[in-house]
């Protein structure tokens, strides 16, 4: 049972005698859920001192609420909110918290149970033991030099990124990196930014929230159609070449060359290296950034490899953008938290990050295999793509099956999947994206069976 040592009372300047005002405030706290069933209230003497009133005022309010059934006094355990007292439902227009589905296949999260807690705790301990006092102060807003050095070395070794430490900036995830970049480009007069179509609904919303009306460029079996990009008049383009969201296609070698050539003519490539660490049936692909480093901004994060809750990512910038980006980061938040930077630097330096990735790849492959097999049984007419890499599948629905109808029917059965439509800028075939990283194999098979039943309902 929860305890309450202090209690915030909005005493204000309202009229009425003190005991009545206190009674109303406490009753409201129970009704709106600030005081939950079983919560212990401060002792009458303590609350009286806190509020600057006599103890009798508090005792009278407690007794009144006990008579109304809101409170109960128990010998030896003080005054508590009575069991069975429920908070009032939210007012109209206030979004209620929805119940979580039994099977959540919406892409976006790794297996959080696989987070390397022991290795991370050890990295934090080593980082703190070796940290200089200045590392805990206001440092370079682009990040601590230790982490920028380790990131430059790691990205060059694993992703073929041309990265020097002074061109690396530490950010709070790809979302912040993209938001900062949009502002920097706007101040430089960049008005047209292109986006893969279909793309991520979250990215589309982020760009619009920062005043960008993106230009859609179609994606086919080779990835972004670069000739359409060249015809769009866009000055910058955001791409996910390693494992495109949502289609899962990897940008072909031919298209990579075309994209680099477009960039060298004056365009800017913004490369979100989404899902690059996970591949199963193909060789790893180097980052596009290595083909045109002075015309590419490279973005990455720990959200899909460790945990999104860390809010830790990076941007590798061309020389002509690095200082502007650094200043934008300064005025956004003065820099990302030092302890997590030091810990991740220690994890990279000691090889712990590589070991973690080697450990989780077989797990994700087994889950991928289980979902693909189950969908082949329960949804055989869906066209699956993106199975060779990443943490999600793209399932194109048969003609005549409504995307939103299938998503709703699946949710009624306790399965959440992601519709592709909200990420489209132009009409396209109905499809859903299915994440599998956070769900065990047997539960994926169960979810696929329920998804198949939903399909039969709406087809």
C-alpha positions in Angstrom: 0.0 0.0 0.0 1.3 3.4 -0.9 2.1 6.0 1.8 1.7 9.8 1.7 4.2 11.8 3.8 3.3 15.1 2.3 0.2 16.3 0.6 -0.2 19.3 -1.7 -3.4 21.2 -0.9 -4.4 24.0 -3.2 -5.5 26.2 -0.3 -5.9 29.4 -2.4 -8.1 32.3 -1.4 -11.4 30.6 -1.6 -14.2 31.5 0.7 -15.9 29.4 3.4 -14.6 28.2 6.7 -11.4 26.3 6.9 -12.6 22.8 7.6 -15.1 23.0 4.7 -12.4 24.2 2.3 -10.1 21.4 3.4 -12.8 18.8 3.0 -13.5 19.9 -0.5 -9.9 19.8 -1.5 -9.3 16.4 -0.1 -12.6 15.1 -1.7 -11.4 16.4 -5.1 -8.0 14.8 -4.7 -9.7 11.4 -4.3 -12.1 11.9 -7.1 -9.5 13.0 -9.7 -7.2 10.1 -8.7 -4.4 12.1 -7.0 -5.2 10.1 -3.9 -5.7 6.5 -4.8 -7.4 3.7 -2.8 -5.2 2.7 0.1 -3.1 5.8 0.1 -2.2 7.0 3.6 -2.8 10.6 4.5 -0.5 12.7 6.7 -1.2 12.5 10.4 -3.6 15.3 11.5 -0.9 17.1 13.4 1.6 16.9 10.5 -1.0 18.3 8.0 -2.0 21.0 10.4 1.5 22.2 10.7 2.0 22.0 6.9 -1.2 24.1 6.2 -0.7 26.5 9.1 -4.1 25.7 10.7 -5.2 24.2 14.0 -5.3 20.4 14.3 -9.0 20.6 14.9 -9.6 21.8 11.3 -7.8 18.7 9.9 -9.6 16.4 12.3 -13.0 17.8 11.3 -12.2 17.4 7.6 -11.0 13.8 8.1 -14.1 12.9 10.1 -16.4 14.4 7.5 -14.8 12.4 4.7 -14.8 9.2 6.8 -18.6 9.7 7.3 -19.0 10.1 3.5 -17.0 6.9 2.8 -13.9 8.5 1.3 -11.5 7.8 4.2 -11.1 5.2 6.8 -9.2 5.3 10.1 -7.3 2.2 11.0 -5.7 1.6 14.4 -1.9 1.7 14.0 -2.0 2.6 10.3 -3.4 6.1 10.3 -6.0 7.5 8.0 -6.2 6.1 4.5 -8.3 6.5 1.4 -11.1 3.8 1.5 -10.9 0.8 -0.7 -13.4 0.8 -3.6 -13.3 4.5 -4.1 -12.7 5.1 -7.8 -11.6 8.2 -9.5 -14.1 9.9 -11.7 -13.9 9.3 -15.5 -12.1 12.0 -17.5 -14.1 14.9 -18.8 -15.1 15.0 -22.4 -12.2 15.8 -24.6 -9.6 14.4 -22.2 -8.0 11.3 -23.6 -8.3 8.2 -21.4 -5.5 5.7 -21.1 -6.3 2.8 -23.4 -5.9 -0.8 -22.3 -2.8 -2.4 -23.7 -3.5 -5.2 -26.3 -2.5 -8.7 -25.5 -0.2 -8.8 -28.5 1.6 -5.6 -29.5 3.1 -6.0 -33.0 3.5 -2.3 -33.6 7.1 -1.7 -34.7 9.3 0.6 -32.8 10.8 -1.2 -29.8 13.5 -3.9 -29.4 13.2 -6.6 -26.7 13.5 -4.4 -23.6 14.0 -7.6 -21.5 17.3 -8.1 -23.4 18.7 -4.8 -22.2 22.2 -5.6 -20.9 21.6 -4.4 -17.4 24.8 -5.9 -15.9 27.0 -4.6 -18.7 25.4 -1.2 -18.6 25.8 -1.0 -14.8 29.4 -1.9 -15.1 29.9 0.7 -17.8 28.3 3.3 -15.5 30.6 2.3 -12.7 33.7 2.4 -14.8 32.7 5.7 -16.4 32.2 7.4 -13.0 35.4 6.0 -11.6 37.3 7.4 -14.5 35.4 10.7 -15.0 37.1 14.0 -14.4 35.2 16.6 -12.5 34.8 18.7 -15.6 33.0 15.8 -17.4 30.0 16.4 -15.0 29.8 20.1 -15.7 28.4 22.1 -18.7 30.5 20.8 -21.5 30.5 21.0 -25.3 26.8 20.8 -26.3 27.9 18.5 -29.2 28.9 15.9 -26.6 31.7 14.6 -24.5 35.0 14.0 -26.4 35.3 10.5 -25.1 32.0 9.4 -26.7 32.5 11.3 -29.9 35.9 9.6 -30.4 34.4 6.1 -29.7 31.4 6.8 -32.0 33.6 8.0 -34.8 35.7 4.8 -34.5 32.7 2.5 -34.2 30.8 4.0 -37.1 33.8 3.9 -39.3 34.5 0.3 -38.5 31.0 -1.1 -38.6 29.0 1.2 -40.9 31.8 2.6 -43.2 30.9 6.1 -42.1 33.5 8.8 -42.8 33.4 10.3 -39.3 35.9 12.5 -37.5 35.1 13.2 -33.8 34.7 16.9 -34.4 31.9 16.2 -36.9 30.0 13.9 -34.5 27.2 15.4 -32.3 25.5 13.5 -29.5 21.7 14.0 -29.4 18.7 12.7 -27.6 17.7 10.3 -30.3 17.1 10.6 -34.1 14.0 12.7 -33.4 15.9 15.4 -31.8 18.7 15.2 -34.4 16.1 15.6 -37.2 14.3 18.5 -35.4 17.5 20.4 -34.9 18.6 19.8 -38.5 15.3 21.1 -39.9 15.8 24.3 -38.0 19.3 24.7 -39.2 18.3 24.1 -42.8 15.4 26.5 -42.6 17.7 29.3 -41.4 19.9 28.5 -44.4 16.9 28.9 -46.8 16.2 25.2 -47.5 12.5 25.1 -48.1 11.8 21.8 -49.8 12.6 18.5 -48.0 11.7 15.2 -49.6 10.6 12.0 -47.7 10.2 8.4 -48.8 6.7 7.5 -49.6 5.4 5.5 -47.8 7.4 6.4 -44.8 7.2 6.7 -41.0 4.0 8.4 -39.7 6.0 9.7 -36.7 8.6 11.2 -38.9 6.0 12.8 -41.1 4.3 14.3 -38.0 7.6 15.6 -36.6 8.5 17.4 -39.9 5.0 19.0 -40.1 5.3 20.0 -36.4 8.4 21.9 -37.3 6.9 23.7 -40.3 7.9 21.4 -43.1 5.5 20.3 -45.8 7.4 17.3 -47.1 7.6 16.3 -50.8 6.8 12.6 -51.3 9.2 10.5 -53.4 8.0 6.9 -54.2 9.8 3.7 -53.0 9.9 0.6 -55.2 11.7 -2.8 -54.9 15.1 -1.0 -55.1 14.3 1.7 -52.6 14.0 5.4 -53.2 13.3 6.3 -56.8 16.1 8.8 -57.3 14.9 10.1 -60.7 11.7 11.1 -59.0 13.7 12.9 -56.3 15.7 14.8 -59.0 12.4 15.9 -60.6 10.8 17.0 -57.3 12.8 20.1 -56.8 13.7 19.1 -53.2 16.9 20.4 -51.7 17.2 17.7 -49.1 15.8 14.2 -48.7 15.4 11.9 -45.7 16.1 8.3 -46.4 16.3 4.9 -44.5 18.5 3.0 -46.9 19.6 0.1 -44.7 16.0 -1.1 -44.1 13.3 1.3 -45.3 10.4 1.9 -43.1 7.8 0.5 -43.7 8.5 -1.5 -46.8 11.8 -3.1 -45.5 13.6 -2.7 -48.8 17.3 -2.0 -48.9 18.5 0.8 -51.2 20.2 -1.0 -54.1 23.8 -0.4 -55.1 22.6 1.4 -58.3 20.3 3.7 -56.4 23.0 4.4 -53.8 25.3 5.6 -56.6 22.5 7.7 -58.1 21.6 9.3 -54.7 25.3 10.2 -54.0 25.5 11.7 -57.5 22.3 13.8 -56.8 23.8 15.0 -53.5 27.1 16.0 -55.1 25.2 18.2 -57.5 24.0 20.3 -54.4 21.4 18.2 -52.7 21.6 17.0 -49.0 21.0 13.4 -48.0 19.7 12.9 -44.4 20.4 9.3 -43.7 18.5 7.7 -40.8 20.4 4.4 -40.4 17.3 2.6 -39.2 17.6 -1.1 -38.4 21.1 -1.3 -39.9 22.5 -3.5 -37.1 20.1 -6.4 -37.8 20.4 -8.5 -40.9 19.7 -12.2 -41.4 19.7 -13.3 -45.0 22.0 -10.8 -46.7 25.4 -9.2 -46.2 25.6 -5.9 -44.3 25.5 -2.7 -46.3 27.7 0.3 -45.6 26.1 3.6 -45.0 25.3 5.9 -47.9 27.2 8.7 -46.0 30.5 7.1 -47.0 29.8 7.8 -50.7 29.2 11.6 -50.2 30.3 12.6 -46.7 30.2 16.3 -47.3 26.6 16.1 -48.7 25.1 13.7 -46.1 23.9 14.0 -42.5 24.1 10.6 -40.8 21.7 9.9 -37.9 21.6 6.9 -35.6 20.5 6.0 -32.0 20.3 3.3 -29.4 16.5 3.2 -29.6 16.4 -0.1 -31.5 19.6 -1.7 -30.3 19.4 -1.0 -26.5 16.3 0.9 -25.4 14.4 4.0 -26.5 14.3 5.2 -22.9 18.0 6.0 -23.0 17.3 8.9 -25.4 20.8 8.7 -26.8 21.7 9.2 -30.4 24.2 10.8 -32.7 24.6 12.9 -35.9 27.6 12.9 -38.2 27.7 16.2 -40.0 29.4 17.7 -43.1 31.9 20.3 -42.1 29.8 23.2 -43.4 26.9 22.2 -41.1 28.7 21.1 -37.9 29.0 24.4 -36.1 25.4 25.5 -36.9 24.2 22.2 -35.6 26.3 22.4 -32.5 24.8 25.8 -31.7 21.3 24.6 -32.3 22.0 21.8 -29.8 23.3 24.3 -27.3 20.1 26.4 -27.4 17.9 23.3 -27.4 19.1 21.8 -24.1 22.8 22.7 -23.4 23.8 19.1 -24.2 22.8 15.5 -23.5 23.2 13.9 -20.1 26.9 13.3 -19.2 26.5 10.0 -17.2 24.8 8.1 -20.1 27.4 9.5 -22.5 30.2 8.3 -20.4 28.6 4.9 -19.9 28.0 4.3 -23.6 31.6 5.4 -24.4 32.8 2.8 -21.9 30.5 0.1 -23.4 31.8 0.9 -26.9 35.5 0.9 -25.7 35.2 -2.4 -23.8 33.3 -4.2 -26.6 30.1 -4.6 -24.6 28.0 -3.0 -27.3 29.3 -5.4 -30.0 28.7 -8.4 -27.6 25.1 -7.3 -27.0 24.4 -7.0 -30.7 25.9 -10.5 -31.3 23.7 -11.9 -28.5 20.3 -10.5 -29.7 20.6 -11.1 -33.4 19.9 -14.9 -33.2 16.9 -14.1 -30.9 15.4 -11.7 -33.4 16.1 -14.0 -36.3 14.2 -16.8 -34.5 11.3 -14.5 -33.9 11.3 -13.3 -37.5 11.2 -16.9 -38.7 8.3 -17.8 -36.4 6.2 -14.8 -37.6 7.0 -15.5 -41.3 6.0 -19.1 -41.0 2.8 -18.3 -39.0 1.7 -15.6 -41.5 2.3 -18.1 -44.3 -0.2 -20.4 -42.6 -2.8 -17.8 -41.4 -2.5 -15.0 -43.9 -1.1 -16.8 -47.0 -2.3 -14.2 -49.5 -0.4 -11.3 -47.9 2.7 -10.2 -49.7 5.6 -10.1 -47.2 8.6 -7.9 -47.7 11.5 -6.7 -45.7 12.2 -10.1 -44.1 15.9 -10.2 -44.7 16.8 -7.6 -42.1 15.5 -5.3 -39.4 12.9 -5.8 -36.7 9.6 -5.6 -38.6 7.8 -7.1 -41.7 5.8 -5.3 -44.3 2.6 -7.2 -45.3 0.8 -5.9 -48.4 -2.9 -6.9 -48.2 -4.8 -8.6 -51.0 -7.0 -6.4 -53.2 -10.3 -5.6 -51.6 -9.1 -5.8 -48.0 -9.4 -2.5 -46.2 -6.3 -1.5 -44.2 -8.1 0.3 -41.4 -10.8 -2.4 -41.2 -8.2 -5.1 -40.7 -6.3 -3.0 -38.1 -9.6 -2.5 -36.2 -10.6 -6.1 -36.4 -7.2 -7.3 -35.2 -7.3 -4.9 -32.3 -10.7 -6.2 -31.2 -8.9 -9.6 -30.9 -6.1 -8.1 -28.9 -3.5 -7.7 -31.6 -2.1 -4.3 -32.5 -0.5 -3.8 -35.9 0.6 -0.6 -37.6 -1.3 0.7 -40.7 0.9 2.0 -43.5 -1.6 4.5 -44.7 -0.8 7.3 -42.1 2.7 7.4 -43.5 1.7 7.9 -47.1 1.8 11.2 -49.0 0.2 9.6 -52.1 -2.3 6.8 -52.4 -0.9 3.3 -52.3 -1.8 -0.4 -51.6 -3.3 -1.4 -48.3 -0.6 -2.8 -46.0 0.4 -3.2 -42.4 3.8 -3.3 -40.6 4.4 -6.0 -38.0 7.1 -5.7 -35.4 8.4 -8.9 -33.9 11.4 -8.0 -31.7 9.6 -7.6 -28.4 7.4 -10.7 -28.7 8.4 -14.4 -28.1 7.9 -17.0 -30.8 4.9 -18.7 -29.4 3.1 -15.5 -28.8 3.9 -14.4 -32.4 2.3 -17.6 -33.6 -0.8 -16.9 -31.5 -1.0 -13.3 -32.8 -0.7 -14.4 -36.4 -3.6 -16.8 -35.9 -5.7 -14.0 -34.5 -4.7 -11.7 -37.3 -5.7 -14.4 -39.8 -9.2 -14.5 -38.1 -9.4 -10.7 -38.4 -8.5 -11.0 -42.1 -11.3 -13.5 -42.7 -13.7 -11.2 -41.0 -13.1 -8.2 -43.2 -12.3 -10.0 -46.5 
